[in-house]
Amino acid sequence: MLHAKTVHIGTGQTYSNIASACPALSPGDTVMVHSGTYDTYQYYNGLKGTASQWITIRKAPLENVEINGGWQFTSSEFIRIENLTFKANAMYDNTLLHFDHAGDCSKLSNHILIDSCSFLDVSGGNTFKLGGVSDFVVSHCRFINNSSDAAGIALNESRNGIIRNCYFENIKTKGIQFKLGTFNVQVIGNYFKDAGIDDCALKIGESGGSQYYCPDAKDWHAKDIKVYSNIFVGGKTPFSVGLAINTDIANNTIVSPTTFVLRLLSDETMFENKNNTFTNNLFYLDKTLYFNGTSGALNIDFPSIVFTNNLFYAAHNTGWTGPDPYGGSYDTEEIKGVQFINSIVANPLFINLALEDFQVDSNSPALAAGLPIDEPKFDYFGKPFKAGRCIGAIESDSVLVSASVNLTESALILFPNPTNYIIHLGLEEGKAFEAEIYNNLGMRILTVNNSATVNIEHFPSGVYWIKAVQGREHYLGKFIKI
């Protein structure tokens, strides 16, 4: 890259914070974020890389960095943010990272990549927001603890994006919100645990008024949202589909929602709810719930909403025979008129429900029972679905990290172990390395570059695996977070 430079921010560095560094940045530059005081809101308009020279903002090696004040970027392009921890505190308790267009659809932020970041402990608003962004990827990030009435990820007037391999936990209201003309967004291979305790994990087509900065949305709030190969555990309901068209929800595993199997809502009657499909999803239900909707709503085109080859199981009521439009357990009376085609009502036979191992055993009725469809191509663990695909998020014979250990790898020394706050990686000091941390479901939750001490305070309790590469040596280790 011609003329690319590295800019340093933090205590004792050239710049104290991101806003002061931005005017000095050019396409291709890298910002190294060092330890420092980051407890004030930061804003910058017009930070722009190019297609061949992105601007990268990442944590400096060998340092623990926590950003407590929110960062907001307007009309920004070709920006990559990696391996940073954003955490609300008493001084700043609102949106931790925000890209937007400042109300002008001709000035969208675009080509934004957020990878391996953590967003923690918000109680005053959305955790992370894209408000007028095109062409974005959010991957391998954690969104934990939001006690507000807002969302873990808020998508407003945003399009052409992917949210993949992320982890959401303890989100009071909404895991991800799609509204105000958001379209063509894929949600792939994420894990939602109690993400939407009072509302839903995914709020697709949420109401929000009839005025738009961007003119694309005329009859809908969300369009062409694709929800593939995700796992949903707990929460009020996994999906609330409202003012949305062409939603495709396929090959997901849903376990123990607390109030609704799912919701179809009408909200503002000038917008439509139609052409939404639910295919090859696995619903494990352990209490009497129902399909919530708005019976007779004129803006819901009930016959165009189709459920095909879904597996339902009522663990507490094994005599239940399936969704019934005329009442009873898990009734669909409020969404009468939708199509249920080839539903399967049977125990999916999870490998270990208590340990959240939602693979199914060799006798499961979910095996090879899915409708042949083009998407998703890959299951939750990234393994290709078979020609006779499984119902649910996990294809048969999909393997966990713990089961695919390369025995030629050297043991990685980890201490203390068990631990509840930090873990030390016993690698050769002064020599560069890269490490990846996986949970016991095989999902990568953090990437570490050259930092031998890792803060795992906010990890849920459980077993984790670390794979590390230093020079030509490959290492593998396991630790327990208590």
Helices and strands as residue ranges (DSSP letters): E 6-9, H 18-21, G 22-24, E 30-33, E 42-45, E 55-59, E 71-74, E 77-82, E 85-87, E 97-100, G 105-107, E 109-115, E 118-122, E 128-131, E 133-139, E 142-146, E 151-156, E 159-164, E 167-171, E 174-179, E 182-188, E 191-195, E 200-206, E 222-228, E 231-233, E 239-241, E 244-245, E 248-250, E 253-255, E 260-264, E 277-279, E 282-285, E 290-292, G 302-304, E 306-308, E 311-314, G 333-335, E 339-341, E 344-345, E 350-352, E 357-360, G 401-403, E 410-411, E 414-415, E 422-425, E 434-439, E 444-449, E 453-455, E 462-470, E 473-481
